[in-house]
Amino acid sequence: MQQEAVVADKMKDGITAPKGFRSAGIHCGIKRSRKDLALIVSNLPATAAAVFTLNKVQAAPVLISKKHLDESEFFRAIIVNSGNANACTGERGYKDAVTMANETAKVLGVRPEEIFVSSTGVIGEPLPIVKIINGIHQIAKQVDKSEYISTAEAIMTTDTFVKSTSSTFIIDGKEVSIGGIAKGSGMIHPNMATMLAFVTTDVAIEKNIFQNLLKNVCDRTFNRIVVDGDTSTNDMVIALANGASGIGPLLPATESYKIFEENLYQVMKKLSIDIVVDGEGATKLIEITVEGALSDEDATKTAKTIALSPLVKTAIHGEDANWGRIIAAVGYSGIDFDPDKFEIIINDVPILKQNYFVTMPIAEANKTLKPRNINLMIKLNMGSGTSTVWTCDFSEEYVKINGSYRT
């Protein structure tokens, strides 16, 4: 699936593409051998915006980071560990998350409230906090603009590839950049998923404006992806803006704001799609677009219902253009529509037209599902509502991965 030309689809510089950011990723001993501790640092005080999981069971780092977002106007760093979620760990887990913030603040010479804490991995096991403390002192000496790949590697769990991108563009004659990294492969579902995403930029933007912008873009990107329908305990998207480019403060409804918003959307869309492409056991990327719903909300509900259907996802994996499974999913989505007006198009090939007119034999229809990238278009022909959601197929490998996750 190709990205729009406004953003360079690149890994180069990633999280450190914007001016004034450094990062690193190291192995501190949580995992057997792979990198498991990441640090992202802004050389200047940065405003922040963040979106967190809506799961009622929230991990200690989520609670700490939400608290710091409320308490502080400016931020300097994000400390992240993988291999252990520090979730459902009670008072000890909360104290360990506080310790991560305190130790990071100490080595950077800033206040603990200026630190975000994030964790991902196995739920219900205490953090090896001594290893992490030692790792924090080690990683603080290694943060550098060139360490963007190691940073992205250090936040991975079951991911099979690094998710890192950046965009550099011009606002008012000056160069501006947005960088981002993410992790996620399973437990992916809107609001949010077992995913972490960290975004940096060198524009200046006021905290409340930044928060509204990030929430809006998240709703169109990270909250439009589905792998398996599970929502995790640790999910978060954190964005830092340090103003080092000399551009800003950005104000809504201005041309500069619109340019920035479009580039932020493209960066976050790229990371979102990468997560779906890397869905556990996935062999196909599926883009589901619904047109002609009574509202955009109905279109989104429809697309998400299709994306969540195990029957649809397994049929696509088996390259079976079973349109009955698709229309059945729309039927229980809760939206108002007329089944007689329903249409399905797969990779630009009409499969089902209005009044249940089947356009071709099933063997021919099945050929539309052979590519790795599947574009599934649903036309409801009821109104002007439209929405797009990204998901992947279900394979036997998904069961194998999750059946042995802890072993």
C-alpha positions in Angstrom: 0.0 0.0 0.0 1.6 3.2 -1.1 1.8 6.3 1.0 0.9 9.8 -0.3 3.8 11.9 -1.6 3.5 14.4 1.2 5.5 12.2 3.5 8.7 10.3 2.7 8.1 6.7 3.5 11.4 6.3 5.2 13.0 4.9 8.3 15.9 7.4 8.1 16.4 9.3 11.4 13.0 8.1 12.7 12.4 9.4 16.2 15.4 11.7 16.1 14.7 13.3 12.7 13.4 16.5 14.4 16.0 18.9 15.8 16.9 18.6 19.4 16.0 15.0 20.0 18.3 12.1 21.0 17.6 8.5 21.8 19.0 5.0 22.4 18.1 1.4 22.9 20.0 -1.2 24.9 19.8 -4.6 26.4 19.5 -4.4 30.2 18.6 -8.0 31.1 14.8 -8.2 31.0 14.9 -10.3 27.9 17.4 -13.0 27.3 19.4 -11.2 24.6 17.3 -8.7 22.6 17.2 -4.9 23.4 14.7 -4.1 26.1 15.2 -0.5 27.3 14.7 2.7 25.3 15.2 6.3 26.1 14.0 9.3 24.1 15.3 12.7 25.2 14.5 16.3 24.2 17.4 18.7 24.6 14.8 21.5 25.2 11.7 21.5 27.4 8.9 20.1 25.2 5.1 20.3 25.3 3.4 16.9 25.3 0.2 15.3 24.2 -0.8 11.7 24.9 -3.6 9.2 24.4 -3.9 6.1 26.7 -5.7 2.8 26.7 -9.4 2.8 27.7 -9.1 -0.7 29.3 -10.2 -0.4 32.9 -7.2 -2.5 33.9 -4.4 0.0 33.4 -0.7 -0.7 34.0 1.4 1.3 36.5 3.3 3.2 33.8 0.0 4.3 32.2 -1.1 5.7 35.6 2.2 7.4 36.2 2.3 8.9 32.7 -1.3 10.2 32.9 -0.4 11.8 36.3 2.7 13.5 34.9 0.7 14.7 31.8 -1.7 16.4 34.2 0.9 17.9 36.5 3.6 19.3 34.2 3.6 21.8 31.4 6.9 20.7 29.9 8.6 17.3 29.4 12.1 16.1 28.7 12.1 12.3 28.2 10.3 9.0 27.7 11.7 5.8 29.3 10.4 2.6 27.9 11.0 -1.1 28.8 9.9 -4.1 26.9 9.6 -7.8 28.0 7.5 -6.9 31.1 4.3 -4.9 31.1 4.4 -4.0 34.8 0.6 -4.5 34.7 -1.5 -6.1 37.5 1.5 -5.8 39.8 -0.2 -3.7 42.6 1.6 -1.3 44.9 5.0 -2.8 44.0 4.4 -2.2 40.3 3.4 1.4 41.0 6.5 2.1 43.1 8.7 0.5 40.3 7.1 2.9 37.7 7.8 5.8 40.0 11.4 4.6 40.4 11.8 4.5 36.6 10.8 8.1 36.4 12.9 9.2 39.3 16.1 7.5 38.1 15.6 8.8 34.6 15.1 12.3 36.0 18.2 12.0 38.2 20.5 11.0 35.3 19.2 13.7 33.1 19.1 16.4 35.7 15.4 17.2 35.4 12.2 16.7 37.5 10.5 13.3 37.7 7.2 15.0 36.5 9.0 15.7 33.2 9.4 12.0 32.4 6.9 9.7 30.8 7.2 6.0 31.7 6.1 3.1 29.4 6.3 -0.7 29.6 5.2 -3.6 27.4 5.4 -7.3 27.6 4.0 -10.0 29.9 1.3 -9.0 32.3 1.3 -9.9 36.0 5.1 -10.3 36.7 7.1 -7.8 38.8 9.7 -5.7 37.0 13.3 -6.6 37.5 13.8 -3.1 38.8 17.5 -3.4 39.7 18.3 -4.3 36.2 16.3 -1.4 34.9 17.9 1.1 37.2 21.3 -0.1 36.1 20.1 0.1 32.5 18.9 3.7 32.9 22.3 4.8 34.1 23.9 3.0 31.2 21.5 4.2 28.5 21.7 7.9 29.5 25.4 7.8 28.4 24.4 6.5 25.0 21.6 8.7 23.8 22.5 10.1 20.4 20.8 11.4 17.2 22.1 8.4 15.3 20.5 5.7 17.6 17.0 5.8 16.2 17.0 2.2 15.0 18.2 0.8 18.3 15.5 2.8 20.1 12.8 1.3 17.8 14.2 -2.2 18.4 14.2 -1.9 22.1 10.4 -1.4 22.4 9.5 -4.5 20.3 7.9 -7.7 21.7 6.4 -10.1 19.2 7.1 -7.6 16.4 9.0 -9.0 13.4 10.3 -5.7 12.1 11.2 -2.2 13.2 8.4 0.4 12.9 10.1 3.7 12.4 9.4 6.7 10.0 9.8 10.4 9.7 8.7 13.3 7.5 10.5 16.5 6.8 8.7 19.4 5.2 8.6 23.2 4.9 6.5 25.7 6.9 7.0 29.4 6.4 10.4 28.8 4.7 11.8 26.7 7.5 12.4 23.0 7.7 10.2 21.1 10.1 10.3 17.4 11.0 8.1 14.8 12.6 9.5 11.4 13.7 7.9 8.3 15.1 8.4 4.8 16.2 5.8 2.2 17.3 5.5 -1.4 18.4 2.5 -3.7 18.0 1.7 -7.1 16.5 -1.0 -8.7 18.6 -3.8 -7.5 21.0 -4.6 -4.8 18.4 -8.0 -3.1 18.6 -9.2 0.5 18.7 -9.2 2.4 22.0 -6.4 1.3 21.9 -4.3 -1.8 21.3 -1.3 -3.4 22.8 0.8 -0.9 21.0 3.1 1.9 21.9 3.8 4.8 19.7 6.2 7.8 20.3 6.2 10.8 18.1 8.6 13.8 18.2 8.5 17.1 16.4 10.5 20.4 16.4 7.5 22.8 16.1 6.2 24.7 19.0 2.5 24.1 19.9 0.5 24.8 23.0 -0.3 21.8 25.2 -4.1 21.9 24.9 -4.0 22.4 21.1 -1.5 19.6 20.8 -3.7 17.3 22.8 -6.7 17.9 20.7 -4.7 17.5 17.5 -3.1 14.2 18.6 -6.5 12.8 19.8 -8.1 13.7 16.4 -5.3 12.1 14.4 -5.2 9.0 16.7 -8.9 8.5 16.0 -8.1 8.4 12.2 -5.1 6.2 12.5 -4.3 4.1 15.6 -7.9 3.8 16.4 -8.7 2.5 12.9 -6.6 -0.7 13.1 -7.7 -4.2 14.1 -5.7 -7.4 14.4 -7.6 -9.5 16.9 -10.0 -7.4 18.9 -8.2 -7.4 22.2 -7.4 -4.1 23.9 -4.4 -4.1 26.2 -3.5 -2.6 29.6 -0.4 -0.6 28.5 -1.3 1.2 25.3 -0.2 4.7 24.8 0.7 7.3 22.2 3.0 10.1 23.4 4.0 13.1 21.3 6.7 15.7 22.2 7.1 19.1 20.6 10.2 21.1 21.5 10.1 24.1 19.1 13.7 23.7 18.0 12.7 24.5 14.4 11.7 28.0 15.3 8.2 27.4 13.9 5.2 28.1 16.0 3.3 28.2 18.3 1.0 26.6 15.7 -2.7 27.8 15.8 -5.7 25.9 14.5 -7.3 26.9 11.2 -4.0 28.4 9.9 -2.2 27.1 6.8 0.8 26.1 8.9 -1.3 24.1 11.2 -3.0 22.3 8.3 0.4 21.4 6.8 1.6 20.1 10.1 -1.6 18.1 10.7 -1.4 16.4 7.3 2.2 15.3 7.9 1.4 14.1 11.4 -1.5 12.1 10.0 0.8 10.5 7.3 3.5 9.6 9.9 0.9 8.0 12.3 -0.9 6.3 9.4 2.4 4.7 8.2 3.1 3.4 11.8 -0.5 2.2 12.1 -0.4 0.2 8.8 3.0 -1.2 9.8 1.4 -2.6 12.9 -1.3 -4.3 10.9 1.2 -5.6 8.3 3.1 -7.1 11.3 -0.1 -8.6 12.8 0.8 -11.9 14.5 0.7 -14.6 11.9 -0.7 -12.2 9.2 -0.2 -12.9 5.5 -2.4 -10.1 4.1 -3.0 -6.4 4.8 -6.7 -5.6 4.4 -7.9 -2.0 3.9 -11.7 -1.9 4.4 -13.4 1.2 3.1 -17.1 1.8 3.6 -19.0 4.3 1.5 -22.6 5.4 1.4 -23.4 5.0 5.1 -26.0 7.3 6.8 -23.1 8.9 8.7 -19.3 8.6 9.1 -19.9 7.0 12.5 -22.0 4.3 10.9 -19.3 3.8 8.3 -16.7 3.4 10.9 -18.8 0.9 12.9 -19.4 -1.1 9.8 -15.7 -1.3 8.8 -14.6 -2.2 12.3 -17.3 -4.9 12.6 -16.0 -6.5 9.3 -12.4 -6.1 10.5 -13.2 -7.9 13.7 -15.0 -10.9 12.1 -13.0 -14.1 12.5 -15.0 -15.6 9.7 -14.2 -12.8 7.3 -10.5 -12.8 8.3 -10.1 -16.5 7.9 -11.9 -16.5 4.6 -9.6 -13.9 3.2 -6.6 -15.9 4.5 -7.9 -18.9 2.6 -8.6 -16.7 -0.5 -12.3 -17.5 -0.4 -14.4 -14.5 -1.6 -17.2 -15.5 0.7 -19.3 -12.3 0.4 -22.0 -13.9 2.6 -19.7 -13.6 5.7 -19.1 -9.9 4.9 -22.8 -8.9 4.5 -23.6 -11.0 7.6 -21.1 -9.0 9.7 -22.6 -5.7 8.5 -26.0 -7.1 9.4 -25.0 -7.4 13.1 -23.0 -4.2 13.2 -26.0 -2.3 14.5 -26.2 0.2 11.7 -29.3 1.0 9.6 -28.9 -0.1 6.0 -30.9 -1.7 3.2 -29.3 -5.1 2.3 -30.8 -4.9 -1.2 -28.5 -1.9 -1.9 -25.4 -3.6 -0.6 -22.3 -3.8 -2.9 -18.9 -5.4 -2.5 -15.7 -4.6 -4.6 -12.4 -6.4 -4.0 -9.3 -4.9 -5.4 -11.3 -2.8 -7.9 -13.3 -5.9 -9.1 -17.1 -5.8 -8.4 -18.1 -9.1 -6.6 -21.6 -8.3 -5.6 -23.9 -5.6 -6.9 -27.3 -4.4 -5.7 -30.2 -6.8 -5.3 -27.7 -9.6 -4.6 -26.4 -9.8 -8.2 -23.3 -12.0 -8.2 -21.0 -10.8 -11.0 -18.8 -13.9 -11.5 -18.3 -17.5 -10.6 -16.8 -18.1 -7.1 -13.5 -19.4 -8.6 -13.0 -16.1 -10.5 -13.9 -14.1 -7.4 -11.4 -16.0 -5.3 -8.6 -14.8 -7.5 -9.1 -11.2 -6.3 -7.8 -12.3 -2.9 -4.5 -13.7 -4.1 -2.4 -10.4 -3.6 -0.9 -9.6 -0.2 -2.6 -6.2 -0.1 -6.4 -6.5 -0.2 -8.7 -3.4 -0.8 -12.2 -4.3 0.3 -14.8 -1.7 -0.7 -18.3 -1.8 0.8 -21.0 0.4 -0.8 -24.1 0.8 1.3 -25.8 3.4 -1.1 -27.7 5.0 1.8 -25.9 8.4 2.4 -22.6 10.2 2.3 -20.9 8.6 5.3 -17.4 7.1 4.7 -14.6 5.5 6.7 -11.5 3.4 6.3 -10.1 0.7 8.7 -7.1 -1.5 8.4 -6.8 -5.1 9.5 -5.1 -8.4 8.6 -6.1 -12.0 8.0 -6.2 -14.8 10.6 -3.8 -17.7 10.1 -2.8 -20.8 12.0 0.3 -19.0 13.0 -1.6 -16.5 15.1 -2.8 -19.4 17.4 0.7 -20.8 17.6 2.2 -17.4 18.6 -0.3 -16.7 21.3 -0.5 -20.3 22.5 3.2 -20.2 23.5 3.6 -16.4 24.3 4.7 -17.1 27.9 6.7 -20.2 27.2 
